[in-house]
Amino acid sequence: MADSGLSDWRELHGEHFRQTRALVTGGAGFIGSHLCRALVELGTSVIVIDNLRGGDRENLSGVGVELMEASILDAGALARSMAGAQFVFHLAALGSVPASVERPREFQDVNSNGTLNVLEAAREAKVARVMFSASSSAYGENPVPWVETMPPLPRSPYAATKLAGEGLLRAYSASYGVDTVSLRYFNIFGPRQNANSAYAAVIAAFAKAILSDKKPIIYGDGEQSRDFTYVDNAVHANLLAARHRSRLEGEVINVGCGGRVTVNELAKLVASTLGKPHLTPTHLPERAGDIRHSFADLARAAATLNYCPIVDLTRGLESTLEWYRQTVV
């Protein structure tokens, strides 16, 4: 099992996916590549559509998937890639809050219009179900823990485009009978998450800085908290949603670990685990669009999908930091 080796997908999902066909949009990316590996291990024939803007061919090296290098804005490529697929896992998106504040129109085009394209192709191909990678950023500054019945309060263009995607999935289920589900991810991390972007996620950014003997950067006072969720949990939720026996009708479901850690605590934990506790954070002004706290209520996930986290923060962080140790330096 590549990179993490933390989850036995066959033990968890048995024969449910054997001899099925699935399309994974954004499958060469961080979360998508982990999902592809699990699907192939489970006996699924997998095709990936990815323009490799945020993904990397190396993420799929040796996995045994068919890769179509194209954008989800290319309706023809989407239609070709979806032929014969029972399941569509829609992960392709632009994914940074700060970048969305800088480039809102681009995020609207790729994330919102791209999702519309995916749904149109799924409707034409008569797929069984579309799983959408939604975002907990839709909750904004709602009080934690976040429950799916709360009113969405997006604070960034990124969050707004992800919320628009949820609306489209629910509408397509109601209007066209395409079964869909939106999985709201909470701060997913793990091996292969890009540490080299200016907008790198916090664990990746901390690991790169500390392994390079630099102080990690925290935006704001660091007392903001997050529900950090190891990538195997997101993969597990996608698989549970795909194999769910009854229609999901565009339901929105949280995918997290159900715990909270402050960014200050995380910086100490990463530095200590990497053997460099003296590298204490540098604090810079907080960024536009960032939220104060995130924390998943998992009652709906448990009741609807029988989901519970399969890898906790400690195990996931150890595995992830070991991967960065081997690849960053």
N, C-alpha and C positions, 0 to 999 in steps of 0.2 A: 504494500500500500504506500503510495508515494507521499513524501514530505511529512505528513503528520503521523500516520499509523495509529491514530487514537480511536478510530471507530471501525467496527466490523459491520459493513453494510449488509452482508448476506445474513448475518445473524439478526439484524434489525428489520430487514425487509424481505427476506426469503426469496420466493419465486415470483413476486408480484410484477416485476418488470421484465421478466425473461421474454424474449422474442417480441418486444415492443419497439416502436421507433419514436424518437423524441427530437425536437428541435430546441437548441439552447441558443438564444440570442445573447451576444456578449460572452460566449462560452470560452473565449481565450483570455478573459479577464480573471481577476482574483477569485471571486466567489464562483463564477461560472466554470472555471477550470476544475475546482474541487467537485462541483456538481457533476461535471462530465465524467470524471474519474469514477465517482460512485455509480453513476448510471451504467457505464461500461462494465464495471465489476458485477453489476446486477443482471447483465445479459441484454442490455438495451442497445439498439443500433442508434447512434447519436450523430446528428449533423449540427454543426455550429455555423452561425452567421456572425461575423465580427469584422469590422473594418480595421482592426488592430491599432486603433488610435489610442485606446487605453489598455488594450490587451497585448499579448505577446505569444507568438507561435510556440516559444519554448515552454509556456505553461501547459501545452497540450502534447509535448514531446513524448512519444511512446504510448500515448493513451489509446489510440485506435479509433479516432473520430474522423468524420469527413468535415473539412473546414472550407467554407465558402467565404472568401475575403470580400465583403460587401457591407454596405450600410443598411440599417433598417429604414432609411429614407428611400431606398431603392425597392419599389414595389415589385418589380419583376424578379429581383433576386430573392425577395421574401417568399414570393409565390413558389418559386422553384425549390427553395430550401424546405418548404413546409409540406411538399407533396408526400403523402403517405404517413405523416406523423400523427400519432394518437395524442401526444402531449407536447405542449409548448411551454418552455420555461423562459420567461421574458426578463432577462437581466440587463440587456444592453441599455446604457444610459450615460449621460455626462453626470459625474457624481460629486461635485464639490460645492459646498455652500459659498465659500469666498469667491470661487470662480463664477458662480451663478450671479452673484451680486455685480461682478464686473461685466458679464456677458449674458444678460437675461434673455435676449432674443434667440441666441444660439441654444440655450437650454430649453426654451419653449419649443423650438423646432425639433430637436433630437428627442427630448423626453416625452413631450406631449404628442406632437405629430407622429413621431416614430412609433409610439404605442398605438395610435390609431391605425397606422399601417399594419402593425402586427395583428391587430384584431380583425382588420378587414381580410388579411390573408388567411387567418384562422377560420373566419366565417366561410370563406370560399372553399377551404380545404376540409371543412367539417371535422375539425379536430375535437377530441373528447373534452379537453380542458386546457385552459391557459392559466399558468401560475405567474403572477406579477411580483417582481421585487419592489415592493413599496418601501416607504421610509417613515421611521418614527418622528422625523422632523416635522411631519404634518401636525403633531400635537402642539408645537410652539411652546408657549409659557403656561400651558395647563398645569394645575397642581399634580404632583406625582403621588402615587403610582398612576401611570397612564392606562386608561381603560378605553376600549374601542368605541364606547357610546359617547365619549366626550366630543364636543364640537371641535373640528380641526381649526387650528390657528397658525397657519404657516407664516414664518418670519423671513423667508428668503425665496428668491425665484426658484431655487432648486426644490424646496419643500412644496411650493405651489405647483410645479410641474409634476411632481410625484403624486400629489393629491388629485390633480387632473386625470392622471392615469387611472387611479382608483375609480373615479367617476365614470370613465369610459368603460372599464371592465364591468362595472355594475350595470351600466346602460346596455352593453352588448348582451349580457345575460338576459336582461328583461326584454329587449327588442328583437333579438335574433336567435335566442336559445343557445348561444355559445356559453358553455359553463366556464366560470372564471373564479379566481380567488386572489386577493391582494394580501401579501405577507409583509407586514410592517417590520423591517429589520431594525434592531437596536445595536448600533456601533459594532459591526462585525469586524473581527480581526483574525489574523492567522498567517501561515506561510504563504508566500507569493504576493502579499499585499505590497504595492509599490511604495518604497521608501524614498524614491528619488524625485518625486513630484514636489513642486512648491506648495501643493495643497495636500501633501501626504496626511493620511489619518494619523491620529496622535500616537498610537503604539508604534507604528512604523517609523514615524518621525523621531520619537524618543530613542528607539533602538539604533537608528542610523547615527544620531548625534553622539550617543554615549559610546558606541563602538568606535567612533572616530575621535574619542577623547574630547568631545565638546559638550558644553552644558546644554541640556534640553531646553527648548523654548516653550513657555506656557503663555497663552494669550488670556489676559485677565488675572484675577487673584488666585486661580487654581482651585478654588473651593467649589467650582461647578462640578457636578457629578454625572456619571454615565453608567449605563447598564452594558458593560463590555461583554460581547457575545462571541465565543469562538466559532469559526466558520463551519465546523461540522454540524452545529446546531441549526444553522440556516439550511444546509443541505438536507438534514433530516426533516425539517419542516416542509421543504419543497416536495420531498418524496412522500411524506404522509399526505400532503394535500393532493398530489397526483393520484394516489391509490384510494382516496376516500370514496366510499361506495355510493353515497347520495350526492345530489347536486349541491354546489356551494353558492351559486347565484351571486357572485361578486362579493362575497363576505370579506370583511377586513379582519385580519388576525395578527396579533402581536407575535413577534419572534424575538425573544431575548433570553436572558438568564435569570431575570427576576431579582437582581441584586444591584447595589450601587457602590461605586468607588469614586472618590474625588480625583481630579487630575493631579493634584499635589501628591496624594497617596500613590497614584499610579507611577508618577515619576520616581518616587523613592523605591517602589517595588522593582521597576525596570532596572534602575541603577544598581540596586543591591543584587538582583539576580545575575546581572552581567559583571558583578565583581568590582563596580566602580561607584560606591556610595558617596564618594567625595564630589561627584559631578551633580551639584544641586542646580535647580532650574533658574533660568533667566526669565523674568516676567516682562511681557510687552502688553500694550493696550489691547483690550478685548476687541474682537472682530465683529463687524456688522453681520447680523443674521444668526449669530450663535445663540444657543439657548442655555439656560442656567442649569437645569437638571433634566435627566431622562431616566425612566425607571418603568419597566414593563410589568403590567398585570397580565398574568398568563392563564387566567381562568378560562377565557374563551378558547385559547389554543388547546388547553387540556381537554375541555368538554367537546370541542368540535373535531380536533385532529388526534386526540390522545397524545399530544405533544408535551414532553418535558425535556429540559436541557440534558444532553448526553455527555457534554464535556464542560466542566466548570472553569472559572477564570484562572485558577492556579495552574491546573494541568495544561490548559490552552496557552497560557502565557509562557510557561516553561518550554513547550514545544515550539512556539513561535519565535521566541528569543534565541533558541538553539539554531533555528533555521537562519535567522538574520546573522548570527555569529558565523555561520558557515558561508554565507553569501555576500555580506556587506564588507567583510575584511578578509 
